[in-house]
Amino acid sequence: GAPPSVSVSVRDTASRASLSVFVRKRPLLDEELRRGGFDVVSTCGEEETARASLVAHEPKVTVDLSRAMENHTYKFDGVYGESATNQQVFDSAVRPMVEHLFASRGHGTCFAYGQTGSGKTMTMEGLGSGEGDNSAGFYSLVA
């Protein structure tokens, strides 16, 4: 017969895994929009909730010089859309690891990776007081 259906939350996955990979998509910058840029990454579903995949859109030029778009789907432990806040990302992606580390007296690393301007500092340090939903970053949320 068919294998049983298993539902695993992002929180459960993050607390059991020895390595978890989460992706946070940032919105296009005003300058990128002015230059005619377009989103090359799409997330699906509610922006505030973690999903497990994203789609990267790769512009192509075909042999007859017409334009085409090739889409590639990538799976991760969690994917967060543009409107996800630092608190939301922290609660589902980092808090399970922190709780596990304190309970087990273990070691762990939260590693932010991305190109310049992709939002690493905003996620880790926050925007500061009075800056709305992203005023606190992961450093202060752990404390």
Stockholm file with secondary structure:
# STOCKHOLM 1.0

chainA/1-143         GAPPSVSVSVRDTASRASLSVFVRKRPLLDEELRRGGFDVVSTCGEEETARASLVAHEPKVTVDLSRAMENHTYKFDGVYGESATNQQVFDSAVRPMVEHLFASRGHGTCFAYGQTGSGKTMTMEGLGSGEGDNSAGFYSLVA
#=GR chainA/1-143 SS CCCCCCCCCHHHHHHHCSSCCEEECCCCCHHHHHTTCCCCEEECSCTTSCEEEEEEEEEEECTTSCEEEEEEEEEEEEEECTTCCHHHHIIIIIHHHHHHHHHHTCCCCCCCCCSTTSSHHHHHHCSCTTSGGGSSCHHHHHC
#=GC SS_cons         CCCCCCCCCHHHHHHHCSSCCEEECCCCCHHHHHTTCCCCEEECSCTTSCEEEEEEEEEEECTTSCEEEEEEEEEEEEEECTTCCHHHHIIIIIHHHHHHHHHHTCCCCCCCCCSTTSSHHHHHHCSCTTSGGGSSCHHHHHC
//
